[in-house]
Every structure is written in structure tokens, then in C-alpha cells.
């Protein structure tokens, strides 16, 4: 089992798919990485040599922000908005949709399950 960026990537999948198990690497980034390293699309992770795995690992470390660093960066960006008390920060703090979606109906993913209000009937 290959370990890249602190993640055990599955061995029986194609390299393009397996790299997407790393947080911060999507389809485009994975394709760019295998192109830089020079691995063909059909190869599977268990067919890679140690040198190729090392080359992939070095490419990711050098060119991409992944896993813990990316999560930390995102949480710091949200924390900065909350500390500024700007509109987006207040929406994050209240647990409401941030990007202008309606909240009269829907928005259940952000607001959580509906809470019944006593005496409200229409």
C-alpha cells in the first residue's frame, strides 16, 4: 500500500483515481501530477515502482497544498472572517448559508433539522 501525503492510497485502483483520495487533489490535479511524473493513465498503484511513488510524493510536496495544511488554511480563512465580523463571518458564526441562498424554506443542511415552534400555525 502506497502512502502519499499521510494517506494510504488504494493499491488496486488506477493512479489517477487513487490520487484523488488525498484531500486537496481532484481530477485535474491528479492528471497534472501523473503527466509531470510521466506515468500513463492505465497504470495501477500496485504496478508503480518505488522511484515513481517517490516522484509523485515529491511533486505533491513541492507544488500542492494538501491534507492538514489545506484544512488548516481553510479554517484560518473562516476564522479570519468571523473575527472581522463581516457579513460572511457572521453567517458562519450563526451557522446559516453564507453565499446568499434563501433561508425561509430549505437551507436544512446548514441550519440542521427543523425545530418545532410552539403555537405557530398557519
C-alpha positions in Angstrom: 0.0 0.0 0.0 1.5 3.3 -1.1 1.5 6.2 1.4 1.4 9.6 -0.1 0.9 12.9 1.9 0.0 10.9 5.0 -2.8 9.0 3.2 -2.8 5.3 2.4 -4.0 5.3 -1.2 -5.7 2.1 -2.5 -3.4 -0.3 -4.4 -5.8 -1.9 -6.9 -7.1 1.4 -8.4 -5.7 3.4 -11.3 -3.2 6.0 -10.2 -5.4 8.8 -11.5 -8.3 7.7 -9.2 -6.1 6.7 -6.3 -4.5 10.2 -6.0 -8.0 11.7 -5.6 -8.2 10.1 -2.2 -5.8 12.8 -1.0 -7.7 15.9 0.3 -6.9 18.8 -2.0 -6.2 16.7 -5.1 -9.1 16.5 -7.6 -9.3 15.0 -11.1 -7.4 17.9 -12.8 -4.6 18.0 -10.2 -4.2 14.2 -10.4 -3.9 14.3 -14.2 -1.3 17.1 -14.0 0.7 15.1 -11.4 0.8 11.9 -13.5 1.7 13.9 -16.6 4.6 15.6 -14.8 5.9 12.3 -13.4 5.4 10.6 -16.8 3.0 7.8 -15.8 0.5 6.5 -18.3 -3.2 6.6 -17.4 -3.8 2.8 -17.4 -1.2 2.0 -14.7 -2.4 0.8 -11.3 -0.9 1.8 -8.0 0.4 -1.7 -7.3 2.3 -1.6 -10.6 4.3 1.5 -9.7 7.9 1.3 -8.8 9.3 2.9 -5.6 11.0 5.6 -7.7 7.7 6.5 -9.3 5.9 6.7 -5.9 8.8 8.9 -4.6 8.5 11.2 -7.6 4.7 11.5 -7.1 5.3 12.3 -3.4 7.9 14.9 -4.2 5.7 16.6 -6.8 2.8 16.8 -4.4 5.0 18.2 -1.6 6.6 20.8 -3.9 3.6 22.0 -5.9 0.4 21.4 -3.9 -1.2 22.3 -0.5 -2.9 19.1 0.7 -4.4 17.4 3.7 -3.7 19.0 7.1 -2.1 22.2 5.7 -5.1 22.8 3.4 -7.6 22.1 6.2 -5.7 24.5 8.5 -5.6 27.2 5.8 -9.4 26.9 5.1 -10.3 27.0 8.8 -8.0 30.0 9.4 -9.7 31.8 6.5 -13.1 31.2 8.0 -11.8 32.2 11.5 -10.4 35.5 10.0 -13.9 36.3 8.5 -15.5 35.6 11.9 -13.0 37.8 13.7 -13.6 40.7 11.3 -17.3 40.3 12.0 -18.1 40.9 8.3 -21.3 39.6 6.8 -19.8 36.3 5.7 -18.2 35.9 9.1 -21.5 36.5 10.9 -23.2 33.9 8.7 -20.5 31.4 9.5 -20.9 32.1 13.2 -24.7 31.7 13.2 -24.5 28.5 11.1 -26.5 30.0 8.2 -25.9 29.8 4.5 -23.0 32.1 3.5 -23.5 32.7 -0.2 -26.9 34.3 -0.5 -29.2 31.3 -0.5 -32.7 31.6 0.7 -33.5 30.5 4.3 -37.3 30.9 4.5 -37.5 27.3 3.2 -34.6 24.9 2.5 -31.1 25.5 3.9 -31.6 22.5 6.1 -28.0 21.3 5.5 -26.6 24.4 7.3 -29.5 25.0 9.8 -29.9 21.4 10.9 -33.1 19.5 11.4 -36.3 21.6 11.7 -37.2 22.6 15.3 -40.9 22.8 16.1 -42.1 26.2 17.4 -44.9 26.1 19.9 -48.1 27.9 18.9 -47.0 28.5 15.3 -49.8 27.5 12.9 -51.0 28.9 9.6 
